[in-house]
Amino acid sequence: MTGCPDPINPSSSLPFIDLAVSVTSLSASPQQHFHPLSTMSTAAKSPMKSALESALVAFIIWAGCLWLLVSGTQDGDIGAGRGVLCGLGMAVSLIAHWVYMGMAVRLAGRNLVGWMLLLVCTFPIASVVLGILLTSQTDDTERDSRAA
């Protein structure tokens, strides 16, 4: 077993990089929080805005999977693998979209059950309407907090 790292005994003489030491030596001080995307925005995002952005990303993934599925049917039959992967991608992204929209509804203090039933029954329409309502509510809240 020469040349292969030993996953059972990390203290063996084989070359290992001690990730714990590397990570702790690179960590920021307690007052300075480092995040890879922190250079994009200096203002802290509200949890509702993060939930809405995540719901939008999930919706875009759903639309991309739908596009791949529909564009494959124009040439004739699609392969079983492509159909299964597109279907799984659409199912997972749709559930993620509903979960993130539910989180945004709950954070906004609105009726969760009513909005979720509306989201499920009228999928793309209610998502757009709710997204616009919650985004304007978030913008108004941020504007009021800056003025105060």
N, C-alpha and C positions, 0 to 999 in steps of 0.2 A: 504494500500500500504506500509506495513512495510517490511523492509528488502530489498526492491527493490530501486535502484537508480532512482532519478527523472530526466529524460533527459530534461524536460522543464525548471526546476528551479534548476540550479546547486548550488545555494547558500543555498539549504535546509539543514536541519540538518543531512541528511543521509550521510554515509561515502563516500567521493569522494577523489580521489587523484588529486591534482592540477598538471596536466601535464605541464602546462606552467612554473610553478615555478621549477619543476623537470628538465625540459629540459634546462632552462636558467642557472640553477645552475651547470649543468654538461657541459655546452658548453665550448669550448676551447677559448683561448684568440684570438684576431684578427690576431695575427702573427702566431699562431699555428693552422693549419687546421687539423681536425681529420676526418679520413675516415676509416671505418672498414677494408677495404682491403689495407690500406696504408702500412702495414707491409710487404706486398708481394713484393713490388718494391719501391725502393727509387727514381728511375728516373720517371719523369712525362711522361705519354704516350701521343703520338701525337693523335689528333682527328681522323686521318686517320687509325691509328693502332687500335683504339677503335672501329671504324666502321667496320673494317675487322674482328675483333674478334667477334663482335656482329653478323655479317653476318654468321660466322662460327657456332656460337651457334644456330642460327636459322636454318641453314642447317642440323645440327645434330638432332635437334628436328624434322625436316621434315623427315629425314631418319628413326628416331625411330618410328614415326607414320606410315610410309610406312611399316616398318618391322612388327609392330603390326598388320597391316591390312593384309599383305600377310601371316604371320604365322597363322592367324586365319582362312584363307581360306583353308589351308592344311588339317584341320580336318573336313571340310565340310562347311556348311553355317555358316556365322558369324551372330551374333545378330545385330539387327538394331541399337541399341545404340552404340555398338562398332564401327560399320561402320560409323555412323554419327560423333562420336567424333574423330575418326581417320581422317576422311575427313576434318572436321573443323580444326583439328590440323595441317594437311598438308597445307590447304589453308592459314591459318594465318601465319604459319612459313615461307611459300614460299613468301608471300607478305612482311613479315618482312625482309627476306633475300634480296629481291630485293631492298627494301628501304635502308637498310644498305649498300649494294653494290653501290647503286646510290649516297649515301652520300660520300662514299670513292672515287668514280669516280669524283664527284664534287670537293672534297677537293684536289684531285691530279691535277686538272686543265685539265682533259681530256674531250673529247666530250661526254656529258651526254646522249644525245638522241641516238647516234650511239651505245654506249656501252650497254644502257638499251635495245635497240631492239635486240642486239646480246645476251644479258643475257636471255631475255624472249624466244627467238626463239630456242636457243641451251642451255637449262637450266644448266645441271651440267657441261658441258664442258667449256663454256665461264666463268662460275663462278670460276672454278679452274684456268684457264689461267689468268683471270683478278686478282684473288687473289695473284697469284705468281708474276705478274708484279708489282702490287701495293706494295706488301711486300718488293720486292727487291728495289723499288723506296724509300720506307720508310727507309730501312736499309742504303741505300746509302746516303740519306739526313741526317740521324742521324750520320753516320760516318763522313760526311763532317762537320757537326756542331761541333763535338767533336774535329776534327783536327784544326778547326779555333780558 
